[in-house]
């Protein structure tokens, strides 16, 4: 008997991966909120973190994951 890849397998894996992306995005969001509440210096530091290309890619992944789960 031959195993055939199914559509539901793909959705299950995608669901788990986007759940992990949501966790990372939530941590970034909490970091941003704490920096905004901590003052101008902390907020400027957070803005530098969010300006990094890898962080921007993570935010795009977070957006995709959020809308996939929505």
C-alpha positions in Angstrom: 0.0 0.0 0.0 1.3 3.4 -1.0 0.9 6.4 1.2 -0.5 9.5 -0.6 0.1 13.0 0.7 -3.3 14.6 1.6 -4.5 18.2 1.7 -5.3 17.9 5.4 -1.7 17.0 6.2 -0.6 20.2 4.6 -3.1 22.3 6.5 -2.2 20.6 9.8 1.5 21.4 9.3 0.7 25.0 8.2 -1.5 25.4 11.2 1.3 24.4 13.6 3.9 26.5 11.9 1.7 29.6 11.9 0.9 29.0 15.6 4.7 29.2 16.2 4.9 32.4 14.2 2.0 33.9 16.2 4.0 33.2 19.4 7.1 35.0 18.0 4.9 37.9 16.8 3.2 38.2 20.2 6.5 38.4 22.0 7.6 41.1 19.6 4.4 43.0 20.2 4.8 42.7 24.0 8.4 43.9 23.7 7.2 47.0 21.7 4.5 47.8 24.3 6.9 47.5 27.2 9.4 49.7 25.3 6.7 52.3 24.6 5.7 52.3 28.3 9.3 52.6 29.5 10.2 55.9 27.9 11.7 57.5 24.9 15.1 55.8 25.2 13.7 52.3 25.4 11.2 53.1 22.6 14.1 54.4 20.3 16.0 51.2 21.0 12.9 49.1 20.1 12.5 51.1 16.9 16.0 50.1 15.9 15.2 46.5 16.5 12.0 46.8 14.4 13.9 48.5 11.6 16.2 45.4 11.1 15.3 43.4 7.9 14.9 40.1 9.8 12.5 41.6 12.2 10.5 43.0 9.3 10.4 39.5 7.8 9.2 38.1 11.1 6.4 40.7 11.2 5.3 39.8 7.7 5.2 36.2 8.8 3.2 37.2 11.9 0.7 39.0 9.7 0.3 36.0 7.5 -0.1 33.7 10.5 -2.6 36.1 12.1 -4.8 36.2 9.0 -4.5 32.5 8.4 -5.8 31.8 11.9 -8.4 34.6 11.7 
